[in-house]
Amino acid sequence: MRPDLEVIARGRDADIYRIDRRRVLRRSREGRRLDDEAAVMNHARAAGFPVPDVEEVSADGTEVVMEYVPGPTMAEAMFAEPASVVERCERLAGLSVALHSIPAPAWLRPGPVEPGPCLIHLDLHPLNVIESPGGPVVIDWANAARGSARVDAAVSWLLLATGGDGGRGLGVFADDEVCDAAVARFAHAVGEWDMRRVLAAVVAWRVLDRNVLPEESAAARRFSEDRPAAGDA
């Protein structure tokens, strides 16, 4: 990698460097191979789902050259326009439904909680959607798997309601009334009662992640307890 490249973003285990006006380089800080992540993006793009175009993967698999996608993240747009949170959550729900219509490749690792045939992202939230001039583009496919659509949707539902900043979820963008409406709109669009059937198991899986703060874990458990599956109330 050229030493003069500018870092424009940092993720949990990878950095994004600007190469030129149309390309970026994603590089793992820990030497993790990104081959599968690049292959998943190619698979999703071939199915018509909006992801950055992958141009090249390094020989050791730790660097990927891909399309630079201009625009704010959906989270940044929510900060700038709090009144748009509900509308943008509807948009996120549309991306979730579209993604789950794509069969996962057979070689992709299985996802958590229950098996399924779908391509799932497992981290689909406003920070991982770029609002480009051509429409929303989904980034950060490190957690992608083959699995259950309702599990993946429930992960997004949980992140919207309780993720980040001590478990505040969408509360970092807007007031409680708007946030409640946005979370409810997402849930209605993707199937709330179906998600409720796996929500407790999704919470149990998520709180094992070392990156999840104790306050987020507590908020996630409260969210699940307040939304029992049909027959459990």
C-alpha positions as CSV (number, residue, x, y, z in Angstrom):
1,M,0.0,0.0,0.0
2,R,1.2,3.5,-0.8
3,P,2.2,5.4,2.4
4,D,0.8,8.7,1.2
5,L,-2.8,7.6,1.1
6,E,-5.3,9.5,3.2
7,V,-7.4,7.7,5.8
8,I,-11.1,8.8,5.3
9,A,-12.8,6.4,7.6
10,R,-12.1,3.9,10.3
11,G,-14.1,0.8,11.2
12,R,-13.8,-1.8,14.0
13,D,-10.9,-3.7,12.3
14,A,-10.3,-1.9,9.0
15,D,-9.4,1.5,7.6
16,I,-10.6,3.2,4.4
17,Y,-8.0,5.1,2.4
18,R,-8.8,7.5,-0.5
19,I,-6.8,6.5,-3.7
20,D,-8.3,9.0,-6.1
21,R,-11.7,10.6,-7.0
22,R,-13.3,7.3,-7.9
23,R,-11.5,4.6,-5.7
24,V,-10.8,3.8,-2.1
25,L,-8.8,1.0,-0.4
26,R,-10.2,-1.0,2.5
27,R,-7.4,-2.4,4.6
28,S,-7.6,-4.7,7.6
29,R,-5.6,-3.5,10.6
30,E,-5.2,-7.0,12.1
31,G,-4.4,-8.8,8.8
32,R,-7.8,-10.3,8.5
33,R,-8.5,-11.6,5.0
34,L,-11.2,-9.7,3.2
35,D,-11.7,-12.1,0.3
36,D,-15.1,-13.4,1.4
37,E,-16.3,-9.8,2.1
38,A,-15.4,-8.8,-1.4
39,A,-17.0,-11.9,-2.9
40,V,-20.2,-11.2,-1.0
41,M,-20.3,-7.7,-2.3
42,N,-19.8,-9.0,-5.8
43,H,-22.7,-11.5,-5.3
44,A,-25.0,-8.8,-3.9
45,R,-24.1,-6.4,-6.7
46,A,-24.7,-9.1,-9.4
47,A,-28.2,-9.5,-7.9
48,G,-28.9,-5.8,-8.3
49,F,-28.4,-4.8,-4.7
50,P,-26.7,-1.4,-4.1
51,V,-23.1,-2.0,-2.9
52,P,-19.8,-0.4,-4.0
53,D,-18.1,-2.0,-7.0
54,V,-15.1,-4.1,-6.1
55,E,-12.1,-3.6,-8.4
56,E,-9.3,-5.6,-6.9
57,V,-8.3,-7.8,-3.9
58,S,-4.6,-8.0,-2.9
59,A,-2.7,-11.2,-3.1
60,D,-2.8,-11.7,0.7
61,G,-6.5,-10.8,0.9
62,T,-6.0,-8.0,3.4
63,E,-6.7,-5.1,1.1
64,V,-9.6,-4.4,-1.3
65,V,-9.8,-1.6,-3.9
66,M,-13.4,-0.6,-4.5
67,E,-15.5,2.2,-5.8
68,Y,-15.6,5.5,-3.8
69,V,-19.2,6.3,-3.0
70,P,-19.8,10.0,-2.3
71,G,-22.4,11.3,0.1
72,P,-23.3,11.3,3.8
73,T,-24.2,8.2,5.7
74,M,-27.8,7.8,6.6
75,A,-26.9,8.5,10.2
76,E,-25.3,11.9,9.2
77,A,-28.4,12.7,7.2
78,M,-30.5,12.0,10.3
79,F,-28.4,14.3,12.4
80,A,-28.8,17.0,9.8
81,E,-32.6,16.4,9.4
82,P,-34.2,15.0,12.6
83,A,-37.6,15.2,11.0
84,S,-36.5,12.7,8.3
85,V,-35.8,9.9,10.8
86,V,-39.1,8.1,10.1
87,E,-38.8,8.4,6.4
88,R,-35.2,7.1,6.4
89,C,-36.1,4.1,8.6
90,E,-38.7,3.2,5.9
91,R,-35.9,3.4,3.4
92,L,-33.8,1.1,5.5
93,A,-36.7,-1.3,5.8
94,G,-36.8,-1.4,2.0
95,L,-33.2,-2.2,1.8
96,S,-33.6,-5.0,4.3
97,V,-36.5,-6.6,2.3
98,A,-34.6,-6.3,-0.9
99,L,-31.5,-7.9,0.5
100,H,-33.4,-10.9,1.9
101,S,-34.8,-11.6,-1.6
102,I,-31.2,-12.6,-2.6
103,P,-30.2,-16.2,-2.0
104,A,-26.8,-16.5,-0.3
105,P,-24.0,-18.3,-2.0
106,A,-23.5,-21.9,-0.7
107,W,-20.0,-21.2,0.4
108,L,-21.0,-18.4,2.8
109,R,-20.8,-19.1,6.5
110,P,-24.0,-19.8,8.4
111,G,-25.6,-16.9,10.4
112,P,-26.7,-17.0,14.0
113,V,-29.9,-18.2,15.8
114,E,-31.5,-20.2,13.0
115,P,-30.6,-21.4,9.5
116,G,-32.0,-19.8,6.4
117,P,-31.2,-19.4,2.7
118,C,-30.9,-15.6,2.5
119,L,-28.0,-13.3,2.2
120,I,-27.9,-11.4,5.5
121,H,-25.8,-8.4,6.5
122,L,-26.1,-8.6,10.4
123,D,-25.1,-4.9,10.7
124,L,-27.6,-3.1,8.6
125,H,-28.1,0.3,10.3
126,P,-27.9,4.0,9.4
127,L,-24.1,4.2,9.8
128,N,-23.7,1.5,7.1
129,V,-25.8,3.2,4.4
130,I,-24.3,5.9,2.3
131,E,-26.9,8.3,0.7
132,S,-25.2,8.7,-2.7
133,P,-26.5,10.9,-5.5
134,G,-27.7,7.7,-7.2
135,G,-29.5,6.4,-4.1
136,P,-28.6,4.5,-0.9
137,V,-25.5,2.2,-1.0
138,V,-24.9,-0.4,1.7
139,I,-21.3,-0.8,3.1
140,D,-19.4,-2.9,5.6
141,W,-20.1,-6.5,4.8
142,A,-17.7,-8.0,7.3
143,N,-20.5,-9.8,9.2
144,A,-22.4,-11.1,6.1
145,A,-23.7,-14.6,6.3
146,R,-26.2,-17.2,4.9
147,G,-29.2,-17.2,7.2
148,S,-32.6,-16.2,8.3
149,A,-34.3,-13.0,7.0
150,R,-36.2,-12.4,10.2
151,V,-33.0,-12.8,12.3
152,D,-31.2,-10.2,10.2
153,A,-34.2,-7.8,10.3
154,A,-34.4,-8.3,14.1
155,V,-30.7,-7.3,14.4
156,S,-31.5,-4.1,12.5
157,W,-34.6,-3.5,14.6
158,L,-32.6,-3.9,17.8
159,L,-29.8,-1.6,16.6
160,L,-32.3,1.1,15.7
161,A,-33.9,0.9,19.1
162,T,-31.0,0.3,21.4
163,G,-27.6,0.5,19.5
164,G,-24.8,2.9,20.2
165,D,-24.3,5.7,22.7
166,G,-25.3,3.8,25.8
167,G,-28.3,2.1,24.3
168,R,-30.1,5.3,23.0
169,G,-30.6,4.0,19.5
170,L,-32.3,6.5,17.3
171,G,-32.5,8.8,20.3
172,V,-29.2,10.3,19.2
173,F,-31.0,11.8,16.2
174,A,-34.4,12.9,17.3
175,D,-36.9,13.1,20.2
176,D,-38.5,10.1,21.8
177,E,-41.8,10.4,19.9
178,V,-40.1,10.6,16.5
179,C,-37.8,7.7,17.4
180,D,-40.6,5.5,18.6
181,A,-42.5,6.2,15.3
182,A,-39.4,5.4,13.3
183,V,-38.7,2.1,15.0
184,A,-42.4,1.1,14.7
185,R,-42.4,2.0,11.0
186,F,-39.3,-0.2,10.4
187,A,-40.9,-3.1,12.3
188,H,-44.2,-2.8,10.5
189,A,-42.5,-2.8,7.1
190,V,-40.3,-5.9,7.7
191,G,-42.7,-7.9,9.9
192,E,-42.8,-7.2,13.6
193,W,-44.5,-10.4,14.8
194,D,-42.1,-12.6,12.8
195,M,-39.1,-10.7,14.3
196,R,-40.6,-11.1,17.8
197,R,-40.3,-14.9,17.5
198,V,-36.5,-14.6,17.3
199,L,-35.8,-11.4,19.2
200,A,-34.8,-12.9,22.5
201,A,-32.4,-15.2,20.8
202,V,-31.0,-12.3,18.7
203,V,-30.4,-10.3,21.9
204,A,-28.7,-13.3,23.6
205,W,-26.4,-13.6,20.5
206,R,-25.7,-9.9,20.3
207,V,-24.7,-9.2,23.9
208,L,-21.9,-11.7,23.5
209,D,-20.2,-9.2,21.1
210,R,-17.3,-7.6,23.1
211,N,-18.0,-4.3,21.3
212,V,-21.4,-4.0,22.8
213,L,-21.4,-1.8,25.9
214,P,-23.1,-2.9,29.1
215,E,-25.7,-0.1,28.8
216,E,-26.5,-1.3,25.3
217,S,-26.9,-4.9,26.5
218,A,-29.2,-3.8,29.2
219,A,-31.3,-1.7,26.8
220,A,-31.5,-4.6,24.4
221,R,-32.7,-7.0,27.1
222,R,-35.4,-4.5,28.2
223,F,-36.5,-4.0,24.5
224,S,-36.9,-7.8,24.1
225,E,-38.7,-8.2,27.4
226,D,-41.2,-5.6,26.4
227,R,-41.9,-7.3,23.1
228,P,-42.7,-11.0,23.8
229,A,-43.5,-13.3,20.9
230,A,-47.2,-14.2,20.3
231,G,-48.2,-16.7,23.0
232,D,-45.5,-15.6,25.4
233,A,-47.2,-12.6,26.8
